[in-house]
Amino acid sequence: MSRKLFGTDGVRGTANTHPMTAEMALRLGAAAGRYFRREGQNQHRVVIGKDTRLSGYMLENALTAGLTSTGMNVLLLGPVPTPAVGFLTRSMRADLGVMISASHNPSEDNGIKFFGPDGFKLSDEAEAEIEAILAGEAALVPPRDIGRAKRIEDGRGRYVEYAKTTFPGRGRLSGLKVVIDCANGAAYRAAPEVLWELGAEVIPVGVAPNGFNINDRCGSTYTQTAAEAVVAHGADVGIALDGDADRVMILDQNGRVADGDQIMALFAARWADEGRLNGGTLVATVMSNLGLERFLQGRGLRLERTPVGDRYVVEAMRRGGWNLGGEQSGHIVMTDYATTGDGLIAGLQFLAEMARTGRPASELVQTFARVPQLLRNVRYAAGQEPLKSPAVRKAINAAEEQLTGKGRLLIRKSGTEPLIRVMAECEDEPLLTRVVNDIVGAVKAAV
């Protein structure tokens, strides 16, 4: 059974445009409610969280209407991080969790992500079944079985308290000055609270959401703002989250950035030394740098690669029994602590390593030597299939021949935006630039 509506991370698009309309959200809520509703039971629970986008109000109301029409009782959490929804779905014994967010995308976009009762994101198969229900008639419950909806005031507080328990040696952040950039997004209250309550001196950035400024020149996809704050305030470290706080970038005291690959390398090495890295394996996607793979091999560890998308990382981790994985983009998945990427908890683990070793962030953010990597994106219009163009295929084949034995090439469609992503790695940087530019030029000509 194939999926057409769901991408690599739920359903996503421009707000008030298909599929991110109130009508579709209502229908999607009803379909998901139907899928998760257990016959013969009336205490069905759904938790719904959201980030700070203006369109979140519209989608929240529409989803609530669809879910209650199928007998689900809805608990509205308000703005909370995506990992908080995964945590609270399981903690509150809900049948379903929903996060309304387009993550790192601009404010005009939005998305809907589903979590199962175990707190993990749904499989491709489950999403396909929900799409099949969506294609038919909604099976509405009789009037007496319609669900209720209410706001939950302590959802964020529950998550804050849990996040603090993941930090070893509670209160040991005393003396550390930390910049936290919340991207004007879902963690704008939770993240500074956790850090302050653990004893840090907190410099908050991106904590004034207005419905339109999420990810706007701030957060993990625009680390310049956090870097400037780190340097200006003489901070020891910076933590930059994305709009729904499931991604993180770490900045040292000089403003230098460590991406997800560097963070995962640091954690994998530490966990392996402590005997905590299950199976001696780190799970990452095809986008992760070749230098990470070489670093792990040098320590007798292995890298398990998956398709792009933190959901696929988690699925592989669960199949293999592995407990650490993530993406170069900053999704860090630690199943000892969370069911999905959690930027705040990953940041806490980095701070714990600073506290444990007494070493500055600058000595921790560059764990391995990166192989030069170049990524460029080309936007295309609806209905276009640039990768089927003969000219594009010819350029890709030529690049693969030139990189044989010297590096690697990855061409793919984004699962969250209408982009063709062209990525190559090679220690011969002029060759690297040339092959990527050739493919990008061919794709641009095709669109």
C-alpha positions as a Markdown table, in Angstrom:
| # | Residue | x | y | z |
|---|---|---|---|---|
| 1 | Met | 0.0 | 0.0 | 0.0 |
| 2 | Ser | 1.6 | 3.3 | -1.1 |
| 3 | Arg | 1.5 | 6.7 | 0.4 |
| 4 | Lys | 0.8 | 9.9 | -1.5 |
| 5 | Leu | -0.2 | 12.4 | 1.3 |
| 6 | Phe | 2.5 | 11.6 | 3.8 |
| 7 | Gly | 6.2 | 12.5 | 3.3 |
| 8 | Thr | 9.3 | 11.6 | 5.3 |
| 9 | Asp | 7.9 | 13.4 | 8.3 |
| 10 | Gly | 4.1 | 13.5 | 8.3 |
| 11 | Val | 2.0 | 15.7 | 6.1 |
| 12 | Arg | 3.5 | 19.1 | 5.2 |
| 13 | Gly | 2.8 | 22.0 | 2.9 |
| 14 | Thr | 1.9 | 25.7 | 2.7 |
| 15 | Ala | -0.8 | 26.7 | 5.1 |
| 16 | Asn | -4.3 | 27.1 | 3.6 |
| 17 | Thr | -3.1 | 25.3 | 0.5 |
| 18 | His | -3.7 | 21.6 | -0.2 |
| 19 | Pro | -2.9 | 19.5 | 1.8 |
| 20 | Met | -2.5 | 22.0 | 4.7 |
| 21 | Thr | -6.2 | 23.2 | 4.7 |
| 22 | Ala | -8.7 | 23.1 | 7.6 |
| 23 | Glu | -10.8 | 20.7 | 5.5 |
| 24 | Met | -8.0 | 18.3 | 5.0 |
| 25 | Ala | -6.9 | 18.5 | 8.7 |
| 26 | Leu | -10.5 | 17.7 | 9.8 |
| 27 | Arg | -10.6 | 14.7 | 7.4 |
| 28 | Leu | -7.1 | 13.6 | 8.5 |
| 29 | Gly | -8.1 | 13.8 | 12.1 |
| 30 | Ala | -11.2 | 11.7 | 11.5 |
| 31 | Ala | -9.2 | 9.1 | 9.6 |
| 32 | Ala | -6.5 | 8.9 | 12.3 |
| 33 | Gly | -9.2 | 8.7 | 15.0 |
| 34 | Arg | -10.9 | 5.8 | 13.1 |
| 35 | Tyr | -7.6 | 4.0 | 12.7 |
| 36 | Phe | -6.7 | 4.2 | 16.4 |
| 37 | Arg | -10.1 | 3.9 | 18.0 |
| 38 | Arg | -10.5 | 0.5 | 19.7 |
| 39 | Glu | -14.0 | -0.9 | 19.4 |
| 40 | Gly | -15.8 | -1.5 | 22.7 |
| 41 | Gln | -13.8 | 1.1 | 24.6 |
| 42 | Asn | -14.8 | 4.7 | 25.2 |
| 43 | Gln | -11.8 | 6.2 | 27.0 |
| 44 | His | -9.9 | 7.1 | 23.9 |
| 45 | Arg | -7.2 | 9.8 | 24.3 |
| 46 | Val | -5.3 | 12.0 | 21.9 |
| 47 | Val | -2.7 | 14.6 | 22.8 |
| 48 | Ile | -2.1 | 17.5 | 20.4 |
| 49 | Gly | 0.8 | 19.8 | 20.6 |
| 50 | Lys | 1.9 | 22.5 | 18.2 |
| 51 | Asp | 4.6 | 25.0 | 17.5 |
| 52 | Thr | 4.1 | 28.8 | 17.3 |
| 53 | Arg | 2.9 | 29.3 | 13.7 |
| 54 | Leu | -0.2 | 31.3 | 13.2 |
| 55 | Ser | -1.8 | 28.5 | 11.2 |
| 56 | Gly | -1.5 | 26.2 | 14.2 |
| 57 | Tyr | -4.7 | 27.6 | 15.6 |
| 58 | Met | -6.7 | 26.7 | 12.5 |
| 59 | Leu | -5.2 | 23.2 | 12.1 |
| 60 | Glu | -5.6 | 22.5 | 15.8 |
| 61 | Asn | -9.3 | 23.3 | 15.7 |
| 62 | Ala | -9.9 | 21.3 | 12.6 |
| 63 | Leu | -8.0 | 18.2 | 13.8 |
| 64 | Thr | -9.9 | 18.4 | 17.1 |
| 65 | Ala | -13.2 | 18.4 | 15.2 |
| 66 | Gly | -12.2 | 15.4 | 13.1 |
| 67 | Leu | -10.9 | 13.4 | 16.1 |
| 68 | Thr | -13.8 | 14.1 | 18.4 |
| 69 | Ser | -16.2 | 13.1 | 15.6 |
| 70 | Thr | -14.8 | 9.6 | 15.8 |
| 71 | Gly | -15.1 | 9.4 | 19.5 |
| 72 | Met | -11.6 | 10.5 | 20.5 |
| 73 | Asn | -11.1 | 12.7 | 23.6 |
| 74 | Val | -8.6 | 15.4 | 22.8 |
| 75 | Leu | -6.1 | 16.9 | 25.2 |
| 76 | Leu | -4.6 | 20.2 | 23.9 |
| 77 | Leu | -1.1 | 20.8 | 25.1 |
| 78 | Gly | -0.4 | 24.2 | 23.3 |
| 79 | Pro | 3.1 | 25.0 | 22.2 |
| 80 | Val | 5.4 | 22.2 | 23.2 |
| 81 | Pro | 8.4 | 20.5 | 21.5 |
| 82 | Thr | 7.8 | 17.6 | 19.1 |
| 83 | Pro | 9.6 | 15.2 | 21.5 |
| 84 | Ala | 7.4 | 16.3 | 24.3 |
| 85 | Val | 4.4 | 15.0 | 22.3 |
| 86 | Gly | 6.1 | 11.6 | 21.9 |
| 87 | Phe | 6.9 | 11.6 | 25.6 |
| 88 | Leu | 3.4 | 12.7 | 26.7 |
| 89 | Thr | 1.6 | 10.3 | 24.4 |
| 90 | Arg | 3.1 | 7.4 | 26.2 |
| 91 | Ser | 3.2 | 9.0 | 29.7 |
| 92 | Met | -0.5 | 9.9 | 29.6 |
| 93 | Arg | -1.6 | 6.6 | 28.1 |
| 94 | Ala | -2.9 | 8.2 | 25.0 |
| 95 | Asp | -3.9 | 6.2 | 21.9 |
| 96 | Leu | -2.5 | 8.8 | 19.6 |
| 97 | Gly | -0.2 | 11.9 | 19.6 |
| 98 | Val | -0.3 | 14.7 | 17.1 |
| 99 | Met | 2.2 | 17.4 | 16.5 |
| 100 | Ile | 1.3 | 20.4 | 14.4 |
| 101 | Ser | 4.6 | 21.7 | 13.0 |
| 102 | Ala | 6.6 | 22.2 | 9.9 |
| 103 | Ser | 9.8 | 21.9 | 11.9 |
| 104 | His | 12.6 | 24.0 | 10.3 |
| 105 | Asn | 10.4 | 25.3 | 7.5 |
| 106 | Pro | 9.4 | 29.0 | 7.2 |
| 107 | Ser | 6.3 | 30.3 | 9.0 |
| 108 | Glu | 3.9 | 30.0 | 6.0 |
| 109 | Asp | 4.3 | 26.2 | 6.0 |
| 110 | Asn | 2.9 | 23.8 | 8.5 |
| 111 | Gly | 2.6 | 20.1 | 9.0 |
| 112 | Ile | 1.0 | 17.3 | 10.9 |
| 113 | Lys | 2.9 | 14.4 | 12.5 |
| 114 | Phe | 1.4 | 11.4 | 14.2 |
| 115 | Phe | 2.7 | 9.3 | 17.1 |
| 116 | Gly | 1.4 | 5.9 | 18.1 |
| 117 | Pro | 0.5 | 4.9 | 21.7 |
| 118 | Asp | 4.2 | 3.8 | 22.3 |
| 119 | Gly | 5.3 | 7.4 | 21.6 |
| 120 | Phe | 7.1 | 6.5 | 18.4 |
| 121 | Lys | 6.3 | 8.0 | 15.0 |
| 122 | Leu | 4.1 | 5.9 | 12.7 |
| 123 | Ser | 5.5 | 3.4 | 10.2 |
| 124 | Asp | 5.0 | 3.8 | 6.5 |
| 125 | Glu | 2.4 | 1.0 | 6.6 |
| 126 | Ala | 0.3 | 2.7 | 9.3 |
| 127 | Glu | 0.4 | 6.0 | 7.4 |
| 128 | Ala | -0.7 | 4.2 | 4.2 |
| 129 | Glu | -3.6 | 2.7 | 6.1 |
| 130 | Ile | -4.7 | 6.1 | 7.4 |
| 131 | Glu | -4.6 | 7.4 | 3.8 |
| 132 | Ala | -6.8 | 4.5 | 2.7 |
| 133 | Ile | -9.3 | 5.4 | 5.4 |
| 134 | Leu | -9.1 | 9.0 | 4.3 |
| 135 | Ala | -10.0 | 8.0 | 0.7 |
| 136 | Gly | -13.4 | 6.6 | 1.9 |
| 137 | Glu | -16.3 | 7.8 | 3.9 |
| 138 | Ala | -15.7 | 9.0 | 7.4 |
| 139 | Ala | -17.1 | 6.5 | 9.9 |
| 140 | Leu | -18.6 | 8.9 | 12.5 |
| 141 | Val | -19.8 | 7.8 | 15.9 |
| 142 | Pro | -23.3 | 8.3 | 17.2 |
| 143 | Pro | -24.0 | 11.6 | 19.1 |
| 144 | Arg | -23.6 | 10.0 | 22.5 |
| 145 | Asp | -20.1 | 8.8 | 21.7 |
| 146 | Ile | -18.7 | 12.1 | 20.4 |
| 147 | Gly | -15.4 | 12.9 | 22.1 |
| 148 | Arg | -14.6 | 15.9 | 24.3 |
| 149 | Ala | -11.7 | 18.4 | 24.1 |
| 150 | Lys | -9.9 | 20.3 | 26.9 |
| 151 | Arg | -6.7 | 22.2 | 27.4 |
| 152 | Ile | -4.0 | 20.7 | 29.5 |
| 153 | Glu | -2.0 | 23.2 | 31.5 |
| 154 | Asp | 0.8 | 21.0 | 32.8 |
| 155 | Gly | 2.0 | 19.3 | 29.6 |
| 156 | Arg | 5.0 | 21.6 | 29.3 |
| 157 | Gly | 5.8 | 21.2 | 33.0 |
| 158 | Arg | 5.7 | 17.5 | 32.8 |
| 159 | Tyr | 8.2 | 17.5 | 29.9 |
| 160 | Val | 10.4 | 20.1 | 31.7 |
| 161 | Glu | 10.7 | 17.9 | 34.8 |
| 162 | Tyr | 11.4 | 14.8 | 32.7 |
| 163 | Ala | 14.1 | 16.6 | 30.6 |
| 164 | Lys | 15.9 | 17.5 | 33.8 |
| 165 | Thr | 16.0 | 13.9 | 34.9 |
| 166 | Thr | 18.1 | 13.0 | 31.8 |
| 167 | Phe | 21.0 | 15.2 | 33.0 |
| 168 | Pro | 23.4 | 13.3 | 35.3 |
| 169 | Gly | 24.3 | 15.1 | 38.5 |
| 170 | Arg | 21.4 | 17.5 | 38.8 |
| 171 | Gly | 22.4 | 21.1 | 39.4 |
| 172 | Arg | 25.9 | 20.7 | 38.0 |
| 173 | Leu | 25.4 | 23.5 | 35.4 |
| 174 | Ser | 26.3 | 26.1 | 38.0 |
| 175 | Gly | 29.0 | 28.4 | 36.6 |
| 176 | Leu | 28.2 | 27.7 | 32.9 |
| 177 | Lys | 26.8 | 30.5 | 30.8 |
| 178 | Val | 24.6 | 29.1 | 28.0 |
| 179 | Val | 23.0 | 30.7 | 25.0 |
| 180 | Ile | 19.8 | 28.9 | 24.1 |
| 181 | Asp | 18.3 | 29.9 | 20.7 |
| 182 | Cys | 14.7 | 28.5 | 20.5 |
| 183 | Ala | 14.0 | 29.7 | 17.0 |
| 184 | Asn | 10.9 | 31.6 | 18.2 |
| 185 | Gly | 9.4 | 28.1 | 18.2 |
| 186 | Ala | 7.9 | 25.4 | 20.3 |
| 187 | Ala | 10.6 | 25.3 | 23.0 |
| 188 | Tyr | 10.6 | 29.0 | 23.7 |
| 189 | Arg | 9.5 | 28.5 | 27.3 |
| 190 | Ala | 10.6 | 24.9 | 28.1 |
| 191 | Ala | 14.2 | 25.0 | 27.0 |
| 192 | Pro | 15.3 | 28.2 | 29.0 |
| 193 | Glu | 13.3 | 26.8 | 32.0 |
| 194 | Val | 15.2 | 23.5 | 32.0 |
| 195 | Leu | 18.6 | 25.1 | 31.7 |
| 196 | Trp | 18.0 | 27.7 | 34.4 |
| 197 | Glu | 16.5 | 25.2 | 36.8 |
| 198 | Leu | 19.6 | 23.0 | 36.3 |
| 199 | Gly | 21.8 | 25.9 | 37.5 |
| 200 | Ala | 23.0 | 27.6 | 34.3 |
| 201 | Glu | 23.2 | 31.3 | 33.6 |
| 202 | Val | 20.9 | 31.4 | 30.6 |
| 203 | Ile | 21.0 | 33.8 | 27.6 |
| 204 | Pro | 17.7 | 33.3 | 25.8 |
| 205 | Val | 17.5 | 34.0 | 22.0 |
| 206 | Gly | 14.5 | 33.5 | 19.7 |
| 207 | Val | 12.0 | 33.4 | 22.6 |
| 208 | Ala | 9.5 | 36.0 | 21.3 |
| 209 | Pro | 7.2 | 34.2 | 18.9 |
| 210 | Asn | 4.6 | 36.2 | 17.0 |
| 211 | Gly | 3.2 | 33.6 | 14.7 |
| 212 | Phe | 5.4 | 34.7 | 11.8 |
| 213 | Asn | 9.0 | 34.7 | 13.0 |
| 214 | Ile | 9.6 | 31.0 | 13.7 |
| 215 | Asn | 13.0 | 30.0 | 12.2 |
| 216 | Asp | 13.4 | 33.5 | 10.8 |
| 217 | Arg | 17.1 | 34.3 | 11.0 |
| 218 | Cys | 17.4 | 32.2 | 14.1 |
| 219 | Gly | 17.6 | 28.6 | 15.3 |
| 220 | Ser | 19.5 | 25.6 | 14.1 |
| 221 | Thr | 19.2 | 26.5 | 10.4 |
| 222 | Tyr | 20.5 | 30.0 | 10.9 |
| 223 | Thr | 23.2 | 29.6 | 13.6 |
| 224 | Gln | 24.7 | 33.1 | 13.0 |
| 225 | Thr | 22.3 | 34.6 | 15.5 |
| 226 | Ala | 23.3 | 32.2 | 18.3 |
| 227 | Ala | 27.0 | 32.5 | 17.4 |
| 228 | Glu | 26.8 | 36.3 | 17.7 |
| 229 | Ala | 25.1 | 36.0 | 21.1 |
| 230 | Val | 27.7 | 33.5 | 22.3 |
| 231 | Val | 30.5 | 35.9 | 21.5 |
| 232 | Ala | 28.8 | 39.0 | 22.6 |
| 233 | His | 27.9 | 37.6 | 26.1 |
| 234 | Gly | 31.1 | 35.6 | 26.5 |
| 235 | Ala | 29.1 | 32.4 | 26.9 |
| 236 | Asp | 30.7 | 29.0 | 27.4 |
| 237 | Val | 28.4 | 27.3 | 24.8 |
| 238 | Gly | 25.4 | 27.8 | 22.6 |
| 239 | Ile | 22.5 | 25.5 | 21.9 |
| 240 | Ala | 20.4 | 26.3 | 18.7 |
| 241 | Leu | 17.1 | 24.4 | 18.3 |
| 242 | Asp | 14.8 | 24.4 | 15.3 |
| 243 | Gly | 11.1 | 25.4 | 15.3 |
| 244 | Asp | 9.8 | 22.2 | 16.9 |
| 245 | Ala | 13.0 | 21.5 | 19.0 |
| 246 | Asp | 13.7 | 18.1 | 17.6 |
| 247 | Arg | 17.0 | 19.3 | 16.0 |
| 248 | Val | 20.0 | 20.9 | 17.6 |
| 249 | Met | 23.3 | 22.5 | 16.7 |
| 250 | Ile | 26.0 | 23.2 | 19.3 |
| 251 | Leu | 28.2 | 26.2 | 19.2 |
| 252 | Asp | 31.5 | 26.5 | 21.1 |
| 253 | Gln | 32.6 | 29.6 | 23.0 |
| 254 | Asn | 34.0 | 31.1 | 19.7 |
| 255 | Gly | 30.8 | 30.6 | 17.8 |
| 256 | Arg | 32.0 | 27.6 | 15.9 |
| 257 | Val | 29.2 | 25.1 | 15.0 |
| 258 | Ala | 29.1 | 21.4 | 15.5 |
| 259 | Asp | 26.5 | 19.7 | 13.4 |
| 260 | Gly | 24.7 | 16.4 | 14.2 |
| 261 | Asp | 27.5 | 14.3 | 12.9 |
| 262 | Gln | 30.0 | 15.8 | 15.3 |
| 263 | Ile | 27.6 | 15.5 | 18.2 |
| 264 | Met | 26.8 | 11.9 | 17.4 |
| 265 | Ala | 30.5 | 11.1 | 17.2 |
| 266 | Leu | 31.1 | 12.6 | 20.6 |
| 267 | Phe | 28.3 | 10.7 | 22.2 |
| 268 | Ala | 29.1 | 7.4 | 20.4 |
| 269 | Ala | 32.7 | 7.5 | 21.6 |
| 270 | Arg | 31.7 | 8.3 | 25.2 |
| 271 | Trp | 28.9 | 5.7 | 25.3 |
| 272 | Ala | 31.2 | 3.1 | 23.9 |
| 273 | Asp | 33.8 | 3.8 | 26.5 |
| 274 | Glu | 31.1 | 3.4 | 29.2 |
| 275 | Gly | 29.8 | 0.2 | 27.6 |
| 276 | Arg | 26.5 | 1.9 | 26.9 |
| 277 | Leu | 26.5 | 1.9 | 23.1 |
| 278 | Asn | 24.3 | -1.0 | 22.2 |
| 279 | Gly | 25.9 | -3.3 | 19.6 |
| 280 | Gly | 28.8 | -0.9 | 19.1 |
| 281 | Thr | 26.6 | 0.7 | 16.5 |
| 282 | Leu | 25.6 | 4.3 | 15.6 |
| 283 | Val | 22.7 | 4.7 | 13.2 |
| 284 | Ala | 22.8 | 7.7 | 10.8 |
| 285 | Thr | 21.5 | 8.5 | 7.3 |
| 286 | Val | 23.1 | 8.5 | 3.9 |
| 287 | Met | 23.7 | 12.2 | 4.4 |
| 288 | Ser | 26.2 | 11.8 | 7.2 |
| 289 | Asn | 29.8 | 12.6 | 6.5 |
| 290 | Leu | 32.3 | 10.0 | 5.4 |
| 291 | Gly | 34.6 | 11.3 | 8.1 |
| 292 | Leu | 32.1 | 10.1 | 10.8 |
| 293 | Glu | 32.2 | 6.6 | 9.3 |
| 294 | Arg | 36.0 | 6.6 | 9.3 |
| 295 | Phe | 36.1 | 7.8 | 12.9 |
| 296 | Leu | 33.8 | 5.1 | 14.1 |
| 297 | Gln | 35.7 | 2.4 | 12.2 |
| 298 | Gly | 38.9 | 3.6 | 13.8 |
| 299 | Arg | 37.4 | 2.9 | 17.2 |
| 300 | Gly | 36.1 | -0.5 | 16.3 |
| 301 | Leu | 32.5 | 0.8 | 16.0 |
| 302 | Arg | 30.2 | 0.6 | 13.0 |
| 303 | Leu | 27.8 | 3.0 | 11.2 |
| 304 | Glu | 24.5 | 1.8 | 10.1 |
| 305 | Arg | 23.1 | 4.0 | 7.3 |
| 306 | Thr | 19.4 | 4.6 | 6.5 |
| 307 | Pro | 17.3 | 6.7 | 4.1 |
| 308 | Val | 17.0 | 10.4 | 5.1 |
| 309 | Gly | 14.4 | 11.0 | 7.9 |
| 310 | Asp | 14.7 | 10.6 | 11.6 |
| 311 | Arg | 11.7 | 8.2 | 11.5 |
| 312 | Tyr | 13.8 | 5.8 | 9.4 |
| 313 | Val | 16.7 | 6.2 | 11.8 |
| 314 | Val | 14.4 | 5.2 | 14.7 |
| 315 | Glu | 12.9 | 2.3 | 12.8 |
| 316 | Ala | 16.4 | 0.9 | 12.2 |
| 317 | Met | 17.4 | 1.5 | 15.8 |
| 318 | Arg | 14.4 | -0.5 | 17.0 |
| 319 | Arg | 15.0 | -3.3 | 14.6 |
| 320 | Gly | 18.7 | -3.6 | 15.6 |
| 321 | Gly | 18.3 | -2.9 | 19.3 |
| 322 | Trp | 20.6 | 0.1 | 19.0 |
| 323 | Asn | 20.2 | 3.2 | 21.2 |
| 324 | Leu | 22.0 | 6.0 | 19.5 |
| 325 | Gly | 21.3 | 7.5 | 16.1 |
| 326 | Gly | 20.4 | 10.7 | 14.2 |
| 327 | Glu | 21.0 | 13.0 | 11.3 |
| 328 | Gln | 23.7 | 15.5 | 10.2 |
| 329 | Ser | 20.9 | 18.1 | 10.3 |
| 330 | Gly | 20.8 | 17.8 | 14.1 |
| 331 | His | 18.2 | 15.1 | 14.9 |
| 332 | Ile | 19.9 | 13.2 | 17.7 |
| 333 | Val | 17.9 | 10.2 | 18.8 |
| 334 | Met | 18.7 | 8.6 | 22.1 |
| 335 | Thr | 16.1 | 5.9 | 22.8 |
| 336 | Asp | 17.4 | 5.6 | 26.4 |
| 337 | Tyr | 15.7 | 9.0 | 26.9 |
| 338 | Ala | 13.3 | 9.8 | 24.0 |
| 339 | Thr | 11.3 | 8.2 | 21.2 |
| 340 | Thr | 12.3 | 10.7 | 18.6 |
| 341 | Gly | 15.0 | 13.4 | 18.0 |
| 342 | Asp | 15.2 | 15.7 | 21.0 |
| 343 | Gly | 17.3 | 18.8 | 20.6 |
| 344 | Leu | 17.1 | 19.9 | 24.2 |
| 345 | Ile | 18.0 | 16.6 | 25.7 |
| 346 | Ala | 20.9 | 16.2 | 23.2 |
| 347 | Gly | 22.0 | 19.6 | 24.3 |
| 348 | Leu | 21.9 | 18.5 | 28.0 |
| 349 | Gln | 24.1 | 15.5 | 27.2 |
| 350 | Phe | 26.7 | 17.8 | 25.6 |
| 351 | Leu | 26.6 | 20.0 | 28.6 |
| 352 | Ala | 27.0 | 17.0 | 30.8 |
| 353 | Glu | 30.1 | 16.1 | 28.9 |
| 354 | Met | 31.5 | 19.6 | 29.5 |
| 355 | Ala | 30.7 | 19.3 | 33.2 |
| 356 | Arg | 32.2 | 15.8 | 33.5 |
| 357 | Thr | 35.5 | 16.6 | 31.7 |
| 358 | Gly | 35.9 | 20.2 | 32.6 |
| 359 | Arg | 36.9 | 20.8 | 28.9 |
| 360 | Pro | 35.7 | 23.8 | 27.0 |
| 361 | Ala | 33.2 | 23.3 | 24.2 |
| 362 | Ser | 35.8 | 24.1 | 21.6 |
| 363 | Glu | 37.6 | 20.8 | 22.5 |
| 364 | Leu | 34.4 | 18.8 | 22.2 |
| 365 | Val | 32.7 | 20.1 | 19.1 |
| 366 | Gln | 35.2 | 18.8 | 16.5 |
| 367 | Thr | 35.4 | 15.1 | 17.2 |
| 368 | Phe | 36.6 | 14.0 | 13.7 |
| 369 | Ala | 38.0 | 15.5 | 10.5 |
| 370 | Arg | 35.2 | 16.0 | 8.0 |
| 371 | Val | 35.6 | 14.9 | 4.4 |
| 372 | Pro | 34.8 | 17.9 | 2.3 |
| 373 | Gln | 31.1 | 17.8 | 1.5 |
| 374 | Leu | 29.0 | 20.0 | -0.7 |
| 375 | Leu | 25.2 | 20.2 | -0.6 |
| 376 | Arg | 23.1 | 22.3 | -3.0 |
| 377 | Asn | 19.3 | 22.5 | -3.3 |
| 378 | Val | 17.3 | 23.2 | -6.5 |
| 379 | Arg | 13.6 | 24.1 | -6.1 |
| 380 | Tyr | 11.1 | 22.7 | -8.6 |
| 381 | Ala | 7.4 | 23.3 | -9.3 |
| 382 | Ala | 4.5 | 20.9 | -8.7 |
| 383 | Gly | 4.2 | 18.3 | -11.4 |
| 384 | Gln | 7.9 | 18.6 | -12.5 |
| 385 | Glu | 10.1 | 15.5 | -12.5 |
| 386 | Pro | 13.6 | 16.9 | -13.1 |
| 387 | Leu | 15.4 | 13.7 | -12.1 |
| 388 | Lys | 13.8 | 11.9 | -15.1 |
| 389 | Ser | 15.3 | 14.4 | -17.6 |
| 390 | Pro | 17.9 | 12.7 | -19.9 |
| 391 | Ala | 20.2 | 15.7 | -19.5 |
| 392 | Val | 20.1 | 15.4 | -15.7 |
| 393 | Arg | 20.7 | 11.6 | -15.9 |
| 394 | Lys | 23.7 | 12.2 | -18.1 |
| 395 | Ala | 25.2 | 14.8 | -15.7 |
| 396 | Ile | 24.7 | 12.4 | -12.8 |
| 397 | Asn | 26.3 | 9.5 | -14.6 |
| 398 | Ala | 29.3 | 11.6 | -15.6 |
| 399 | Ala | 29.7 | 12.8 | -12.0 |
| 400 | Glu | 29.6 | 9.2 | -10.7 |
| 401 | Glu | 32.3 | 8.2 | -13.1 |
| 402 | Gln | 34.5 | 11.1 | -12.0 |
| 403 | Leu | 34.0 | 10.3 | -8.3 |
| 404 | Thr | 34.6 | 6.5 | -8.5 |
| 405 | Gly | 37.2 | 5.6 | -5.9 |
| 406 | Lys | 37.5 | 9.2 | -4.8 |
| 407 | Gly | 34.2 | 10.0 | -3.0 |
| 408 | Arg | 30.4 | 9.6 | -3.2 |
| 409 | Leu | 27.4 | 11.2 | -4.7 |
| 410 | Leu | 23.8 | 11.4 | -3.4 |
| 411 | Ile | 20.9 | 12.9 | -5.4 |
| 412 | Arg | 17.4 | 12.8 | -3.9 |
| 413 | Lys | 14.1 | 14.6 | -3.6 |
| 414 | Ser | 13.4 | 16.3 | -0.3 |
| 415 | Gly | 10.6 | 14.6 | 1.7 |
| 416 | Thr | 9.5 | 17.9 | 3.2 |
| 417 | Glu | 10.0 | 20.5 | 0.5 |
| 418 | Pro | 9.8 | 20.7 | -3.3 |
| 419 | Leu | 13.6 | 20.5 | -3.6 |
| 420 | Ile | 16.2 | 18.3 | -5.4 |
| 421 | Arg | 19.1 | 17.9 | -3.0 |
| 422 | Val | 22.5 | 17.4 | -4.7 |
| 423 | Met | 25.2 | 16.2 | -2.3 |
| 424 | Ala | 28.7 | 15.0 | -2.9 |
| 425 | Glu | 31.8 | 14.2 | -0.8 |
| 426 | Cys | 35.4 | 14.2 | -2.1 |
| 427 | Glu | 38.8 | 15.2 | -0.7 |
| 428 | Asp | 39.6 | 16.8 | -4.1 |
| 429 | Glu | 37.6 | 20.0 | -3.5 |
| 430 | Pro | 37.9 | 21.4 | -7.1 |
| 431 | Leu | 36.4 | 18.1 | -8.4 |
| 432 | Leu | 33.8 | 18.2 | -5.7 |
| 433 | Thr | 32.7 | 21.7 | -6.7 |
| 434 | Arg | 32.7 | 20.9 | -10.4 |
| 435 | Val | 30.6 | 17.8 | -10.3 |
| 436 | Val | 28.0 | 19.3 | -8.0 |
| 437 | Asn | 27.7 | 22.5 | -10.1 |
| 438 | Asp | 27.3 | 20.4 | -13.3 |
| 439 | Ile | 24.4 | 18.5 | -11.8 |
| 440 | Val | 22.8 | 21.6 | -10.3 |
| 441 | Gly | 23.1 | 23.3 | -13.7 |
| 442 | Ala | 21.4 | 20.4 | -15.4 |
| 443 | Val | 18.6 | 20.3 | -12.9 |
| 444 | Lys | 18.0 | 24.0 | -13.1 |
| 445 | Ala | 17.8 | 23.8 | -16.9 |
| 446 | Ala | 15.3 | 20.9 | -16.6 |
| 447 | Val | 13.0 | 22.9 | -14.3 |
